[in-house]
Amino acid sequence: MALFTVTDACTGCGLCVAACPASLVRQAKPGDAPHALPGREAHCIRCGHCVIACSKRAFVHALLPAEAFEPIRRKDLPTPAALSHLLMARRSCRTYAQETLFRQAILGLIESVRHAPTGHNMREVGWVVVDGPERMDAARTLVLDWIAAEVAADTPKAAELHLAGAARAAARGKDVIFRGAPHVVVAHAPAIGISPEVDAVIAASWLEIAAAAAGYAACWCGYLMFALASHPPVGQALGIPAGSTGYAALLLGKPATRVKWIPPRDVPEVIFF
């Protein structure tokens, strides 16, 4: 099967050739119709850049149905000022309302970030959603058991992360693990890959911004992330697929209160090379 075909509307402009990150789209000379590099079809990463580069819609990809491409609605894009304000208004929330979110709302957030970039366009990030009080209690116990084991063994990690103090606070009834959130969402990816940890962290970062835009609250869940990295049974118990690792975890819910101000932050140092 040919990787792609072009219609008579093709002008030979070469934009599709320039757009292909794998250099699979070739052109004998300017003005000629493009052709696929022979024998390399399996190297296509299905990014679709060759298709969208063509303003004439003359490029037809065999693996990417034309009807699957969604037009960009420029009028719906946020202004730079609006996006900047959203990013600055985002806060790490540690006080949550007790009500759980509808599963459809959580699925909607995850669906909205499915275009988050991944190394080599692998798109292998998956999600585990800990859903509701009983399951959150079970997940919390998993993390506290890991903390207790680290403290009992007097490991360097126990000292570095001050886990003994976290254990004491938990024993007093303070939820230092999940901060009362009704959900925690874990982004996972295959342990072996191009850039699985970076892919998962980017996806979770996008999810946090999507949650802020929807009026929800989120916070990176460090204790769970450390437990997932240090003790594989935690991920197994949460349902992370075999061969994958949970790299990022976000608390998620409705905020107990709405903040009205953006606290100051220093401008970072910038070096131009």
C-alpha positions as CSV (number, residue, x, y, z in Angstrom):
1,M,0.0,0.0,0.0
2,A,1.3,3.4,-0.9
3,L,2.0,5.7,2.1
4,F,0.3,8.6,0.4
5,T,-1.2,9.9,-2.9
6,V,-1.6,13.4,-4.2
7,T,-4.5,14.7,-6.3
8,D,-4.4,16.9,-9.3
9,A,-4.7,19.9,-7.0
10,C,-1.0,19.4,-6.0
11,T,1.1,22.4,-7.2
12,G,4.5,20.9,-6.4
13,C,5.2,23.6,-3.8
14,G,7.2,21.2,-1.6
15,L,5.8,22.2,1.7
16,C,4.8,18.6,2.5
17,V,8.5,17.6,1.8
18,A,9.7,20.2,4.3
19,A,7.1,19.3,6.9
20,C,7.9,15.5,7.2
21,P,10.1,15.0,10.3
22,A,11.2,11.6,9.1
23,S,12.1,12.8,5.6
24,L,9.9,10.2,4.0
25,V,8.3,12.7,1.6
26,R,10.6,13.4,-1.4
27,Q,10.5,15.5,-4.5
28,A,12.7,15.0,-7.6
29,K,12.9,18.7,-8.3
30,P,10.9,21.8,-7.4
31,G,7.5,21.7,-9.0
32,D,7.2,17.9,-9.2
33,A,4.6,16.0,-7.3
34,P,6.0,14.4,-4.1
35,H,6.6,10.7,-3.7
36,A,7.3,8.5,-0.7
37,L,10.9,7.3,0.0
38,P,10.8,3.7,-1.1
39,G,10.8,0.9,1.5
40,R,10.6,3.3,4.5
41,E,6.9,3.4,5.0
42,A,7.1,1.8,8.4
43,H,9.1,4.7,9.6
44,C,6.1,7.1,9.3
45,I,5.2,8.4,12.8
46,R,1.7,9.4,11.7
47,C,2.1,13.0,12.8
48,G,0.0,14.3,9.9
49,H,2.3,17.3,9.3
50,C,2.6,16.4,5.6
51,V,-1.2,16.5,5.2
52,I,-1.8,19.8,7.0
53,A,1.1,21.5,5.2
54,C,-0.9,21.3,2.0
55,S,-3.2,24.4,1.6
56,K,-4.8,22.7,-1.4
57,R,-5.7,19.6,0.6
58,A,-4.1,17.6,-2.2
59,F,-2.1,15.3,0.1
60,V,-4.0,12.1,1.0
61,H,-2.3,9.9,3.6
62,A,-3.1,6.2,3.6
63,L,-2.9,5.9,7.4
64,L,-4.7,9.1,8.3
65,P,-8.3,9.4,7.1
66,A,-9.1,12.9,5.8
67,E,-12.3,13.1,7.9
68,A,-10.2,12.7,11.1
69,F,-8.6,16.1,10.6
70,E,-10.3,18.9,12.6
71,P,-10.1,22.4,11.3
72,I,-8.4,25.0,13.5
73,R,-10.9,27.5,14.8
74,R,-8.8,30.6,15.1
75,K,-11.5,32.6,16.7
76,D,-11.6,30.1,19.6
77,L,-7.9,30.4,20.4
78,P,-7.1,32.4,23.5
79,T,-5.2,35.7,23.2
80,P,-1.7,35.8,24.5
81,A,-2.9,37.9,27.3
82,A,-5.6,35.5,28.2
83,L,-3.3,32.5,28.1
84,S,-0.7,34.3,30.2
85,H,-3.3,35.2,32.8
86,L,-4.5,31.6,33.0
87,L,-1.0,30.3,33.5
88,M,-0.3,32.9,36.3
89,A,-3.7,32.2,37.9
90,R,-3.1,28.5,38.2
91,R,-2.4,27.5,41.7
92,S,-1.4,24.3,43.5
93,C,-4.5,23.5,45.5
94,R,-4.2,21.7,48.9
95,T,-7.8,22.3,50.2
96,Y,-10.6,20.6,48.2
97,A,-14.4,20.3,48.3
98,Q,-15.4,16.8,49.3
99,E,-17.6,16.2,46.2
100,T,-16.2,13.9,43.5
101,L,-16.1,15.0,39.9
102,F,-18.2,13.3,37.3
103,R,-16.2,10.7,35.3
104,Q,-17.2,12.4,32.1
105,A,-15.7,15.6,33.3
106,I,-12.4,13.9,34.0
107,L,-12.5,12.0,30.7
108,G,-13.1,15.4,29.0
109,L,-10.0,16.8,30.5
110,I,-7.9,13.8,29.5
111,E,-9.4,14.0,26.0
112,S,-8.5,17.6,25.7
113,V,-4.8,16.9,26.3
114,R,-4.4,14.0,23.9
115,H,-2.4,16.2,21.5
116,A,0.4,16.8,24.1
117,P,3.7,16.3,22.4
118,T,5.6,13.0,22.8
119,G,9.1,11.9,21.7
120,H,9.0,10.6,18.1
121,N,5.2,11.0,18.3
122,M,4.9,7.7,20.2
123,R,1.7,8.8,22.0
124,E,2.0,6.0,24.6
125,V,0.9,8.0,27.7
126,G,-2.0,6.3,29.5
127,W,-3.9,7.3,32.6
128,V,-5.1,5.8,35.9
129,V,-7.8,7.7,37.8
130,V,-8.2,6.9,41.5
131,D,-11.9,7.6,41.7
132,G,-13.7,8.4,45.0
133,P,-13.2,8.2,48.7
134,E,-12.8,4.4,49.2
135,R,-10.3,4.0,46.4
136,M,-8.4,7.1,47.6
137,D,-8.2,5.6,51.0
138,A,-6.7,2.4,49.5
139,A,-4.2,4.4,47.5
140,R,-3.3,6.5,50.5
141,T,-2.6,3.3,52.5
142,L,-0.3,2.1,49.7
143,V,1.8,5.3,50.0
144,L,1.8,5.3,53.8
145,D,3.0,1.7,53.8
146,W,5.8,2.6,51.5
147,I,6.7,5.6,53.7
148,A,6.7,3.3,56.8
149,A,9.0,0.8,55.1
150,E,11.5,3.6,54.1
151,V,11.5,5.0,57.6
152,A,12.0,1.6,59.2
153,A,14.9,0.9,56.9
154,D,16.4,4.3,57.6
155,T,17.0,4.8,53.9
156,P,18.7,7.9,52.4
157,K,15.3,8.7,50.7
158,A,13.6,8.7,54.1
159,A,16.0,11.4,55.3
160,E,16.0,13.3,52.0
161,L,12.2,13.5,51.8
162,H,11.6,13.9,55.6
163,L,9.3,10.8,55.5
164,A,9.4,10.3,59.2
165,G,7.6,13.7,59.7
166,A,5.1,12.8,57.0
167,A,4.4,9.5,58.8
168,R,3.9,11.3,62.2
169,A,1.5,13.8,60.6
170,A,-0.5,11.0,59.0
171,A,-0.7,9.3,62.3
172,R,-2.2,12.4,63.8
173,G,-4.9,12.3,61.1
174,K,-3.5,14.9,58.7
175,D,-3.8,13.9,55.1
176,V,-0.4,15.0,53.9
177,I,-0.6,12.5,51.0
178,F,-3.7,13.6,49.1
179,R,-4.7,16.8,50.9
180,G,-8.3,15.7,51.0
181,A,-8.6,15.6,47.2
182,P,-11.4,13.3,45.9
183,H,-9.2,12.1,43.0
184,V,-5.6,11.5,41.9
185,V,-4.8,11.1,38.2
186,V,-1.6,9.2,37.3
187,A,0.1,9.5,33.9
188,H,2.0,6.4,32.9
189,A,4.0,5.3,29.9
190,P,6.1,2.3,28.9
191,A,9.3,2.1,31.0
192,I,11.3,1.6,27.8
193,G,10.8,4.1,25.1
194,I,12.1,7.3,23.5
195,S,11.2,9.7,26.3
196,P,8.5,8.1,28.4
197,E,9.0,10.1,31.6
198,V,9.1,13.5,29.8
199,D,6.1,12.5,27.7
200,A,4.0,11.7,30.9
201,V,5.1,14.9,32.7
202,I,4.2,17.0,29.7
203,A,0.8,15.4,29.4
204,A,0.2,15.9,33.2
205,S,1.3,19.5,32.9
206,W,-1.2,20.0,30.1
207,L,-3.9,18.3,32.2
208,E,-3.2,20.7,35.1
209,I,-3.7,23.7,32.8
210,A,-6.9,22.2,31.3
211,A,-8.2,21.6,34.8
212,A,-7.5,25.3,35.7
213,A,-9.3,26.5,32.6
214,A,-12.3,24.3,33.6
215,G,-12.5,25.8,37.1
216,Y,-11.1,22.7,38.8
217,A,-8.2,22.5,41.2
218,A,-5.0,20.4,41.0
219,C,-1.7,19.8,42.7
220,W,1.3,17.6,41.9
221,C,1.3,14.6,44.2
222,G,4.9,14.2,45.2
223,Y,4.6,11.4,47.7
224,L,2.7,9.2,45.3
225,M,5.2,10.0,42.5
226,F,8.1,9.0,44.8
227,A,6.3,5.8,45.8
228,L,5.6,4.9,42.2
229,A,9.3,5.4,41.3
230,S,10.7,3.6,44.3
231,H,8.3,0.7,44.9
232,P,6.7,-1.0,41.7
233,P,4.0,-2.8,43.7
234,V,2.3,0.6,44.3
235,G,1.8,1.0,40.6
236,Q,0.7,-2.6,40.2
237,A,-1.9,-2.1,42.8
238,L,-3.2,1.0,41.1
239,G,-3.6,-0.9,37.8
240,I,-0.7,0.6,35.9
241,P,-0.1,-1.9,33.0
242,A,2.8,-4.3,33.2
243,G,5.9,-2.8,31.6
244,S,4.8,0.8,32.3
245,T,5.7,3.2,35.0
246,G,3.6,6.0,36.6
247,Y,5.7,9.1,36.1
248,A,3.3,11.9,37.1
249,A,0.5,12.2,39.5
250,L,-2.0,15.1,40.0
251,L,-4.5,15.6,42.8
252,L,-7.8,16.7,41.2
253,G,-11.1,18.1,42.4
254,K,-13.1,21.2,43.1
255,P,-11.4,23.8,45.3
256,A,-12.7,24.4,48.7
257,T,-12.4,28.1,48.2
258,R,-11.8,30.4,45.2
259,V,-8.7,32.5,45.4
260,K,-8.9,36.1,44.0
261,W,-5.3,37.1,43.8
262,I,-2.1,36.0,42.0
263,P,1.0,36.0,44.3
264,P,4.2,37.6,43.0
265,R,6.9,35.5,41.3
266,D,10.4,36.6,40.4
267,V,11.2,36.8,36.7
268,P,13.7,34.0,35.9
269,E,17.2,34.6,34.6
270,V,17.3,34.4,30.8
271,I,20.5,33.8,28.8
272,F,20.6,34.2,25.1
273,F,23.3,32.2,23.4
